[in-house]
Each structure stands twice: as C-alpha cells, then as structure tokens.
Amino acid sequence: MSHSTTLLDLLSSSQTQKEVTANSLLDAASPAMLFGRRASTTAALAWGYYGGTLLVGSTLTQVANGTVALSASATNYVEASSAGVVSPNTSGFTAGNFPLYTVVTGASSVISYIDQRTALTSIGGFPKTVAKRIATPSWAASMTLDWSLCDVYRISLGGNTTFTFSGASDGQNCQIELTQDATGARLVTWPTSVRFSGDITSPTLTTTPAKMDRIGFQANTGLNKYDCVAVVKGY
C-alpha cells in the first residue's frame, strides 16, 4: 500500500469480521516476516522470532518459529546463518551472516532494539543484500566460502588454507582476493569441485609478502563444479 490507490483488501469501519480480512492480509505478507520479532514469545531475555520458508542452496527449507537467549546488560547482535539458524552474540554481526536485530538489554529485560532487516530483500529465496556483496572473513586453516552470501571474498592469508565452496547459484561469478601476510609464501588447497582447464591451470600464488592475487570462478550447479575463468596475480 505504497500509493494512494491499492490492490489490497482494506478494512472499513462498517464491515463485519474484520479479523478475517486482517488475517488474510497477514497471511499474504508472511514471507516478508521471516525472522521478524515475535512479540508473543519475547519476554525477559528471551527473543522470539517468526520462521518461514527460505531457499538454502537450491532446497526450499522450512524454518520454525523460535527463540534465542540474549545476554544480560549488553548489546546483542541477533543474526541468521545461510542455513536459517538464528543466534545472538555480543561482539558484532558476523561476516557472511544476515543481520536481524540489534538488541540492548538490562539485567533481566530488553531495553531497546533496532530492526536491521531493512538492508535485506527476501525476493527469490533467503534474504540477500541488495548491493554487491563482499566479505572479509578472518583467516583460518580450513575455510568454507558460501557463495549464496557473497560474490567476493577478501582474505588475508595467515597460513596455508584449505577451501570448501558451497551455495552458488548457477552461472554465478565468484571471486577470491588472496593477500599474503608479512611472511608470504602461503599456500592454498582448492576444493575438488574446482576445475582448472585449458589455458588456466591451478595457479601458484604470489609468494611476495603483502601481494594479492585475484582468482575468478563461474559456478555450474548442474555439475556441482566451479570453473576457474581468470587469474590475476601480483597486485
């Protein structure tokens, strides 16, 4: 109802069974309520949220209504993983997860909260950010890169790394930017789902400290493969 005229069935002061119309409108709008605050189960330090249907990879998945426990006397960052798992923490929103709410608590109750879901859109499945998505996760020896969350991963290598890929849509262009740390000569083990062929072989990363390589892939979900399409070295 963003215009002066609407296609919605509106309530009128004279109609009977207003609740029937209201419930029908809420039912139609319910996909947009995924992970919204559920007031009836939010009390003290329990935060209630609505579930719904989301697309995890290529699978439609049902998320049940649920609650999570907030930390007392803190700012809680309530977020959802790409699998639809809701959790709070007190350090900040996690790279690759979807921000839901920032909740400030006292000793035994919620003081205030901010709905952070306005930066997301649920069209086409699980909410994704509207702008180009770039993640900068901390280095780890084993890292899973979920391409349903980001198009570009920027990683500063602190040691050798084994990657796992998941979640890309068919034809999606995926890019990794790998920067050597002050030591340099960090190595990467690519997933078995990655294919190098033709003129592009498995790249030997730049060994110079602080230099960056860019490696681009295109996803082929029918074959469960990520084809390397570009390697740019030594930035």
KEKE-3310 file (N, C-alpha, C; in steps of 0.2 Angstrom, whole numbers, plus 5000, padded with zeros to 4 digits):
npx = (5004:5009:5005:4992:4981:4976:4979:4976:4965:4956:4952:4937:4927:4914:4913:4910:4917:4931:4943:4945:4948:4960:4968:4970:4977:4989:4993:4996:5006:5016:5028:5038:5039:5049:5060:5056:5053:5044:5032:5024:5032:5042:5050:5057:5073:5072:5071:5060:5056:5049:5047:5048:5048:5063:5076:5089:5104:5099:5087:5071:5067:5060:5059:5056:5046:5054:5065:5078:5091:5096:5110:5113:5112:5119:5124:5116:5118:5108:5107:5106:5111:5117:5110:5098:5099:5096:5105:5112:5125:5138:5148:5147:5140:5142:5153:5146:5135:5117:5111:5099:5093:5098:5099:5097:5100:5095:5098:5088:5079:5073:5079:5079:5078:5084:5078:5086:5084:5080:5090:5089:5083:5070:5066:5066:5070:5081:5085:5095:5108:5106:5115:5131:5140:5152:5164:5174:5181:5190:5206:5208:5214:5206:5193:5176:5168:5154:5144:5132:5130:5140:5148:5161:5176:5187:5202:5215:5229:5235:5242:5244:5230:5215:5201:5183:5169:5153:5135:5133:5123:5118:5129:5134:5146:5161:5173:5189:5200:5216:5227:5244:5252:5264:5274:5272:5272:5261:5251:5237:5224:5213:5196:5189:5178:5182:5187:5201:5206:5211:5219:5221:5228:5230:5233:5249:5251:5256:5271:5276:5277:5263:5257:5244:5233:5220:5207:5195:5179:5167:5151:5144:5131:5124:5133:5139:5151:5165:5171:5187:5190:5198:5214:5223:5238:5249:5246)
npy = (4994:5007:5017:5030:5023:5006:4988:4980:4971:4981:4986:4992:5003:4999:4986:4969:4955:4959:4953:4942:4948:4955:4944:4937:4947:4947:4934:4934:4943:4936:4930:4940:4942:4934:4929:4940:4950:4941:4945:4938:4928:4934:4939:4945:4940:4932:4931:4931:4925:4924:4911:4903:4901:4897:4898:4887:4885:4876:4871:4872:4877:4874:4885:4885:4894:4902:4904:4914:4915:4930:4939:4947:4964:4970:4974:4965:4956:4950:4937:4928:4913:4907:4895:4897:4898:4905:4916:4924:4936:4946:4953:4958:4959:4945:4942:4937:4932:4936:4951:4954:4960:4973:4972:4980:4976:4975:4970:4960:4961:4967:4983:4991:4990:4988:4986:4977:4972:4979:4981:4971:4959:4948:4943:4930:4920:4915:4930:4942:4954:4969:4977:4975:4961:4959:4950:4949:4939:4932:4924:4906:4890:4880:4884:4888:4894:4902:4905:4909:4920:4930:4938:4941:4936:4943:4939:4939:4930:4920:4909:4892:4887:4877:4877:4876:4876:4882:4884:4892:4900:4895:4899:4909:4922:4921:4927:4927:4936:4935:4939:4939:4937:4946:4937:4929:4917:4909:4894:4887:4875:4869:4866:4850:4852:4862:4867:4867:4871:4870:4885:4889:4884:4876:4889:4895:4903:4921:4923:4934:4944:4953:4955:4953:4941:4938:4927:4921:4913:4903:4897:4880:4873:4862:4852:4853:4860:4872:4882:4888:4904:4915:4922:4933:4940:4946:4959)
npz = (5000:4995:4988:4983:4979:4980:4978:4988:5000:5010:5027:5033:5043:5044:5041:5044:5053:5053:5057:5049:5036:5040:5044:5032:5025:5032:5031:5017:5017:5024:5020:5020:5033:5039:5051:5058:5074:5086:5096:5105:5111:5115:5129:5145:5144:5133:5116:5104:5087:5071:5060:5043:5025:5016:5004:5004:4997:4984:4989:4996:5012:5028:5041:5058:5070:5083:5098:5105:5117:5125:5130:5146:5151:5140:5122:5110:5096:5085:5073:5057:5050:5034:5032:5039:5053:5068:5079:5094:5098:5107:5101:5088:5072:5062:5048:5033:5038:5041:5046:5059:5071:5082:5099:5114:5131:5148:5165:5166:5156:5139:5134:5122:5104:5087:5071:5059:5047:5036:5027:5019:5006:5003:4991:4979:4988:5001:5011:5004:5002:4994:4988:4979:4985:4997:5007:5021:5029:5043:5043:5042:5045:5038:5028:5024:5010:5007:4994:4992:5000:4997:4983:4982:4991:5002:5008:5020:5020:5033:5035:5028:5018:5017:5006:5005:4995:4993:4990:4978:4965:4949:4936:4943:4946:4954:4965:4973:4983:4987:4999:5003:5019:5031:5031:5019:5005:5007:5005:4996:4996:4984:4983:4978:4969:4961:4945:4934:4918:4900:4896:4909:4923:4939:4949:4955:4969:4972:4980:4987:5001:5007:4994:4982:4975:4962:4959:4949:4947:4939:4943:4940:4943:4940:4937:4949:4950:4950:4939:4935:4929:4927:4932:4941:4945:4958:4963)
capx = (5000:5013:5002:4986:4977:4979:4976:4974:4958:4957:4947:4932:4924:4907:4912:4910:4923:4937:4949:4946:4952:4966:4972:4971:4982:4995:4995:4999:5013:5020:5035:5042:5040:5054:5065:5054:5052:5038:5031:5021:5037:5048:5049:5063:5079:5071:5070:5056:5056:5045:5050:5045:5051:5068:5080:5095:5106:5094:5082:5067:5068:5055:5061:5051:5046:5059:5068:5085:5093:5100:5115:5110:5116:5124:5121:5116:5118:5104:5109:5104:5116:5114:5105:5092:5100:5097:5109:5114:5132:5139:5154:5145:5137:5147:5154:5143:5128:5112:5109:5092:5091:5102:5095:5101:5097:5097:5099:5083:5074:5075:5078:5078:5080:5083:5077:5092:5082:5078:5095:5089:5077:5068:5064:5070:5073:5083:5087:5102:5109:5104:5121:5136:5141:5159:5165:5181:5182:5197:5209:5208:5217:5200:5188:5170:5165:5147:5143:5125:5131:5144:5151:5168:5179:5194:5205:5222:5232:5239:5245:5241:5222:5211:5195:5177:5165:5146:5129:5132:5118:5120:5131:5136:5153:5163:5180:5193:5206:5220:5233:5249:5254:5271:5278:5272:5273:5256:5248:5230:5222:5207:5191:5188:5173:5185:5190:5206:5207:5213:5225:5221:5229:5229:5238:5254:5250:5261:5274:5279:5273:5258:5255:5237:5230:5213:5205:5188:5176:5160:5148:5140:5127:5121:5139:5142:5158:5167:5176:5191:5189:5203:5219:5227:5242:5254:5244)
capy = (5000:5012:5023:5032:5018:5000:4982:4976:4972:4986:4986:4998:5004:4996:4979:4963:4950:4962:4949:4938:4952:4956:4938:4936:4951:4945:4928:4936:4946:4932:4929:4946:4942:4929:4932:4946:4949:4938:4948:4934:4924:4938:4941:4945:4939:4928:4934:4927:4927:4921:4907:4904:4897:4901:4894:4886:4882:4875:4867:4876:4874:4877:4887:4885:4899:4900:4909:4913:4918:4936:4941:4952:4970:4970:4975:4959:4956:4944:4936:4922:4910:4905:4889:4900:4897:4911:4916:4931:4937:4952:4956:4961:4955:4940:4942:4931:4931:4941:4955:4954:4965:4975:4972:4982:4973:4977:4964:4955:4963:4971:4990:4994:4986:4991:4981:4978:4968:4983:4981:4964:4958:4941:4941:4925:4915:4918:4937:4944:4961:4972:4979:4970:4958:4957:4948:4949:4934:4931:4918:4900:4884:4877:4889:4886:4900:4901:4910:4912:4926:4935:4937:4942:4935:4946:4935:4940:4923:4920:4902:4888:4886:4873:4880:4872:4880:4880:4889:4897:4899:4893:4904:4915:4924:4921:4930:4927:4940:4932:4943:4936:4941:4949:4931:4927:4910:4905:4890:4886:4869:4871:4861:4845:4855:4867:4864:4871:4868:4874:4889:4891:4878:4878:4894:4896:4910:4925:4922:4940:4947:4959:4955:4950:4938:4938:4921:4921:4906:4903:4891:4876:4869:4855:4848:4854:4862:4879:4883:4894:4908:4921:4923:4940:4939:4951:4966)
capz = (5000:4994:4983:4986:4977:4982:4976:4994:5003:5016:5032:5034:5049:5044:5039:5050:5053:5051:5058:5043:5031:5043:5044:5026:5023:5036:5028:5011:5018:5029:5018:5022:5041:5041:5056:5062:5081:5088:5102:5110:5114:5118:5136:5149:5140:5128:5110:5099:5080:5066:5055:5037:5020:5013:5000:5006:4991:4979:4993:5000:5019:5032:5047:5063:5075:5088:5102:5107:5124:5125:5136:5150:5151:5134:5116:5107:5088:5083:5066:5054:5045:5027:5033:5043:5060:5072:5085:5096:5101:5110:5098:5082:5066:5059:5041:5030:5041:5039:5052:5060:5076:5087:5105:5120:5137:5155:5169:5165:5151:5134:5134:5116:5099:5081:5066:5054:5041:5031:5022:5015:5002:5003:4984:4976:4992:5008:5010:5001:5002:4988:4984:4978:4992:4998:5014:5023:5035:5046:5040:5046:5041:5034:5027:5019:5007:5005:4988:4992:5004:4994:4977:4983:4997:5003:5013:5021:5022:5039:5034:5022:5019:5013:5005:5003:4991:4993:4989:4972:4960:4943:4932:4947:4945:4961:4965:4979:4983:4992:5001:5008:5025:5031:5030:5012:5003:5010:5000:4996:4993:4982:4983:4972:4965:4957:4939:4930:4912:4895:4897:4916:4927:4946:4950:4960:4972:4973:4986:4990:5007:5006:4987:4982:4969:4961:4956:4947:4946:4937:4946:4936:4949:4937:4938:4956:4949:4950:4934:4935:4922:4927:4937:4940:4951:4960:4964)
cpx = (5004:5011:4995:4980:4980:4976:4974:4967:4959:4951:4943:4929:4917:4907:4912:4916:4929:4943:4950:4950:4959:4971:4974:4977:4989:4997:4999:5006:5018:5027:5040:5043:5045:5059:5062:5053:5045:5036:5028:5026:5043:5046:5056:5069:5078:5068:5066:5056:5051:5049:5047:5049:5057:5072:5087:5099:5101:5088:5078:5066:5063:5059:5056:5051:5051:5061:5075:5086:5098:5105:5112:5115:5122:5120:5122:5115:5115:5105:5107:5110:5113:5109:5099:5093:5101:5101:5111:5122:5133:5145:5152:5143:5143:5147:5151:5136:5124:5110:5102:5090:5097:5098:5099:5097:5099:5098:5094:5078:5077:5074:5076:5080:5079:5083:5082:5090:5080:5084:5095:5083:5076:5066:5068:5073:5075:5086:5094:5102:5108:5110:5126:5139:5149:5160:5173:5182:5189:5199:5208:5211:5212:5195:5182:5168:5159:5145:5136:5125:5135:5146:5159:5171:5186:5197:5213:5225:5236:5243:5242:5234:5219:5204:5189:5172:5157:5141:5129:5126:5121:5122:5134:5144:5156:5171:5183:5199:5210:5226:5238:5251:5261:5276:5278:5272:5267:5253:5241:5229:5215:5202:5191:5183:5176:5188:5195:5207:5209:5219:5226:5222:5229:5235:5243:5253:5257:5264:5276:5274:5269:5255:5248:5236:5223:5212:5198:5186:5169:5156:5143:5137:5125:5127:5142:5150:5159:5172:5180:5191:5194:5207:5223:5231:5247:5252:5248)
cpy = (5006:5018:5025:5027:5011:4994:4977:4976:4975:4985:4992:4998:5000:4989:4974:4959:4953:4958:4944:4941:4953:4950:4936:4940:4949:4939:4929:4939:4942:4931:4934:4946:4937:4932:4938:4945:4946:4940:4943:4929:4928:4941:4940:4945:4934:4932:4930:4929:4922:4917:4908:4899:4901:4896:4893:4882:4882:4871:4872:4872:4878:4879:4888:4892:4897:4906:4908:4917:4924:4936:4947:4958:4971:4972:4968:4959:4949:4943:4929:4919:4909:4899:4891:4899:4903:4911:4923:4931:4944:4956:4960:4957:4951:4941:4936:4929:4937:4945:4955:4960:4966:4976:4974:4979:4976:4970:4959:4956:4967:4978:4993:4989:4990:4985:4982:4975:4972:4983:4975:4964:4950:4938:4935:4920:4918:4925:4937:4951:4963:4974:4974:4967:4956:4956:4948:4945:4934:4924:4912:4895:4881:4882:4887:4893:4899:4907:4912:4919:4931:4933:4937:4940:4938:4943:4937:4933:4924:4913:4899:4887:4881:4876:4874:4877:4877:4886:4893:4895:4898:4899:4910:4916:4925:4923:4929:4931:4938:4937:4940:4941:4944:4943:4929:4919:4906:4901:4889:4879:4870:4865:4856:4848:4860:4864:4869:4867:4873:4878:4891:4885:4881:4883:4893:4903:4914:4924:4928:4943:4953:4959:4951:4947:4937:4931:4921:4914:4908:4896:4887:4871:4862:4850:4848:4856:4870:4880:4889:4898:4914:4920:4929:4940:4945:4958:4969)
cpz = (5000:4990:4986:4984:4978:4979:4982:4996:5009:5021:5032:5041:5050:5043:5045:5048:5050:5052:5052:5038:5034:5043:5037:5023:5026:5033:5021:5012:5022:5027:5020:5030:5043:5045:5060:5069:5082:5095:5107:5113:5116:5125:5140:5144:5134:5122:5105:5092:5076:5061:5048:5032:5017:5009:5002:5001:4986:4983:4997:5007:5023:5039:5052:5067:5080:5093:5103:5114:5123:5131:5140:5150:5146:5128:5112:5100:5086:5075:5064:5050:5039:5027:5037:5051:5064:5078:5087:5098:5103:5107:5092:5077:5063:5051:5038:5032:5040:5046:5053:5065:5080:5094:5111:5126:5143:5159:5168:5160:5145:5135:5128:5110:5092:5076:5060:5048:5035:5025:5017:5011:5002:4996:4981:4981:4999:5006:5008:5001:4995:4984:4983:4985:4992:5006:5015:5029:5037:5043:5045:5041:5036:5034:5022:5017:5004:5000:4988:4996:5001:4987:4977:4990:4997:5009:5014:5024:5028:5040:5028:5024:5014:5012:5003:5000:4992:4991:4983:4968:4953:4938:4936:4946:4953:4961:4972:4978:4989:4993:5005:5014:5025:5030:5022:5011:5006:5004:5001:4993:4991:4982:4977:4967:4960:4951:4935:4924:4906:4897:4905:4920:4934:4947:4956:4963:4972:4980:4990:4995:5004:4999:4987:4975:4968:4957:4955:4945:4943:4939:4940:4941:4946:4938:4945:4955:4949:4945:4934:4929:4922:4933:4936:4946:4952:4961:4970)
residu = (MET:SER:HIS:SER:THR:THR:LEU:LEU:ASP:LEU:LEU:SER:SER:SER:GLN:THR:GLN:LYS:GLU:VAL:THR:ALA:ASN:SER:LEU:LEU:ASP:ALA:ALA:SER:PRO:ALA:MET:LEU:PHE:GLY:ARG:ARG:ALA:SER:THR:THR:ALA:ALA:LEU:ALA:TRP:GLY:TYR:TYR:GLY:GLY:THR:LEU:LEU:VAL:GLY:SER:THR:LEU:THR:GLN:VAL:ALA:ASN:GLY:THR:VAL:ALA:LEU:SER:ALA:SER:ALA:THR:ASN:TYR:VAL:GLU:ALA:SER:SER:ALA:GLY:VAL:VAL:SER:PRO:ASN:THR:SER:GLY:PHE:THR:ALA:GLY:ASN:PHE:PRO:LEU:TYR:THR:VAL:VAL:THR:GLY:ALA:SER:SER:VAL:ILE:SER:TYR:ILE:ASP:GLN:ARG:THR:ALA:LEU:THR:SER:ILE:GLY:GLY:PHE:PRO:LYS:THR:VAL:ALA:LYS:ARG:ILE:ALA:THR:PRO:SER:TRP:ALA:ALA:SER:MET:THR:LEU:ASP:TRP:SER:LEU:CYS:ASP:VAL:TYR:ARG:ILE:SER:LEU:GLY:GLY:ASN:THR:THR:PHE:THR:PHE:SER:GLY:ALA:SER:ASP:GLY:GLN:ASN:CYS:GLN:ILE:GLU:LEU:THR:GLN:ASP:ALA:THR:GLY:ALA:ARG:LEU:VAL:THR:TRP:PRO:THR:SER:VAL:ARG:PHE:SER:GLY:ASP:ILE:THR:SER:PRO:THR:LEU:THR:THR:THR:PRO:ALA:LYS:MET:ASP:ARG:ILE:GLY:PHE:GLN:ALA:ASN:THR:GLY:LEU:ASN:LYS:TYR:ASP:CYS:VAL:ALA:VAL:VAL:LYS:GLY:TYR)
# end
